Amino acid sequence: MKKLSILFALAAAFLLQGCVAKENTDPTPTPEPTPVVEAGTSGITYQLLVYSFCDSDGDGCGDFKGIQSKLDYLKEMGVQAIWMSPIHPAASYHGYDVKDYSAVNPDYGTEADLKSLIDAAHAKGIKIYLDYVLNHTSKDHPWFLAAKADPQSEYRDFYIFSDNPQADIKAGKIDMIAKEGSSGYDSGQWFQCVSGGSGSQKVKFTLGLDGSRKPKTLTISRTDDITNSGTQNTGIYLYYGDGSTLQFYNDGGAYTASLDLESSWGVLIRTSLTTWDGGTKYGAPTGKNQLAWDEPLTLSNSDAQDILLPSMSGTWYHSHMWTSWFADLNYGPAGTCETSGAFKAVCESADKWINLGVDGFRLDAVKHIYHKANSDENPTFLKKFYDHCNATYKAAGHTDDIYMVGEHFSDASEVAPYYAGLPGFFEFSFWWTLKDAINNGTGKDFVGTIQSYQNLYAKYRADYIEATKLSNHDEDRAGNDLGRSKAKMKLAGAVLLSCGGQPYIYQGEELGYWGSKGSGDEYVRTPVKWTKNGGAATGKLSGKVDNSMLSADISVEAQEADAESVLAVYKAWGAAREQYPALGEGLLGYCSEASSNSAVSAWFRIKDNQKILVVHNFGGGSANINFSNSNIDNMIVSDGQVSVSGKKLTLGGYASAAFLQ
């Protein structure tokens, strides 16, 4: 994708011309533009979820071959790039807890399948962007497993560990959080883990009971004999992980259990095999949960922390996303982050994918890499990562710059300073503004608001990429926010594809999908239904699919045959954006001639000598606009009820039109 430059002088020259009068002729709409085989100017990226886009082999999971089989479908919407959800092996279905940055998830195919997809996409003028997670890895990543097992591991500094997080943060000892001071401590972001003691050892546990015959103390001893004697009817169990339990033996009143023990985290005592609730779980109090050889440890079922073995040491690791499933990477001070082992490792893997043919990256959760989101640390880090990847990209023979877009889930004012680090960011404020405008039926302020965002970005980067979007995989669907109104969804698509920036279409948005995160994120990650009677790639979604939505009528097959479908809007406006450079790459300028109607939003797209007038009715009622200076006799694309009589344009509710000047 080419970068958009904010050329204020040029824009002003065009806009001062305002609406130039032209001879009035009877309107003769041009045919819908046909998709171009070569790469055009649309700047459109399609966000797809590999696991639910298209299943090529019938195993219920989407895959690389499935994506490759649907490249023509994407090309017909003017798509010039694909952003794929994380492709790496991961602990979760969504892929954001990576276990190996240098490999592909075998559920999606092989590395050769990925290469085939990249080559096939390039042959059609479509670029491939990978989702890359720099903030954290899975807790099951080999780096983290090695780091937590051994404080002397080469990977220990890849992560953020602390024996006393609150004190260390207050003292400024944790680089990734240091700028926040003591306010950077959040107990919900720290999780306990264990180092050492994971090898097999022969041990004997002796349980002491209180007067009510409930567990009171636990003692561990070394033994060469793991023979147990007595009766095994105590109803008290030693739990040492992954469902592994051993019931204590009652040998003349002595409650014992001998075994060849191997545990990476310690042990617990439980008095039920069916529940952990109701006081049935016994551990030891926080800070007093370490066993010593042959010394009784007092148990607790109110503060039941894992009981550590004598050779173990407990510590804490950090997860900014408030989940023990993620372990945050440690890059050290932002100013020297490139010297850290973690930085070098993620760059090494990125280099591999660039050399395989990948054209860019979408970077996940960038405001969470360094803890203080409004400091200069994250932009500094991101610039260093971008510069490294761009150098690799150039060394691979490319003459353009690598594409990179960051996810900063915040208002435009908070996103803007991050443009010092990356060329592109998602504009969440675009959708929030558009959603409110459509639902309130007021379009008059839309252009001015979007221009205000652009002015913010330009303060930090002249060649910023404004990655516009409606919803994505972490938000309620646009269709949901628009009350499942087909007319509003079509309008939202037409606005997205006719406004400034480089737009992203989220999988299913072009089909009018709806869905809410309320019952699970899976409901906003619904698979594409390709045929009326066929199935979809639902295998990774744990049954959390709204099958009532996935009807025959919403399928691609049905919508491709329906000129009034949501898909038809995305195809028409996407193709127009690709065919007309002004619509795809032009500057955004306000047209004041529609200002008398509060429901209408009108703007110009201007590039070189081409100028296009775009008009949208954000209201449900009919709107009349008189264009005394602009030309409305050469309509290039439209949706809804549109009529022209002389200089008067009439738009039905939620209708749209674009005119070549």
Secondary structure, DSSP 8 states (H G I E B T S, - for coil): -------HHHHHHHHHT-S-----------------SS--S--EEEEE-HHHH--SSSSSS--HHHHHHTHHHHHTTTEEEEEE---S-BSSTT--SBS-TTS--GGG--HHHHHHHHHHHHHTT-EEEEEE--SEEETTSHHHHHHHH-TTSTTGGGB-EESSHHHHHHTT--TTTGGGGGGG--GGGEEEEEES--S-EEEEEEEEE-TTS-EEEEEEEE-S-----SB-----EEE-STT-EEE-EEETTEEEEEEEE--SS-BEEES-SS-S-TT-EEBB-TT--B-BBTB-EE-BSSS-B-BB-TT-EEEEEE-TTS-TTEEEB---SGGGGGGSHHHHHHHHHHHHHHHHT--EEEE--GGGSSS-TTSSHHHHHHHHHHHHHHHHHHHTT-SS--EEEE---S-HHHHGGGGGT-SEEEEHHHHHHHHHHHHHT--TTHHHHHHHHHHHHHTT-TT-EEEEBS--TTS--HHHHTTT-HHHHHHHHHHHTTSSS--EEETTGGGT----GGG-GGGGS-----SSS-----TTTTT---TTTS-GGGSHHHHHT-TTSHHHHHHHHHHHHHH-HHHHH-EEEE-GGGTTSTTEEEEEEEETTEEEEEEEE-SSS-EEEE-SSS--S-EEEEESSEEEETTEEEE-TT-EEEEE-
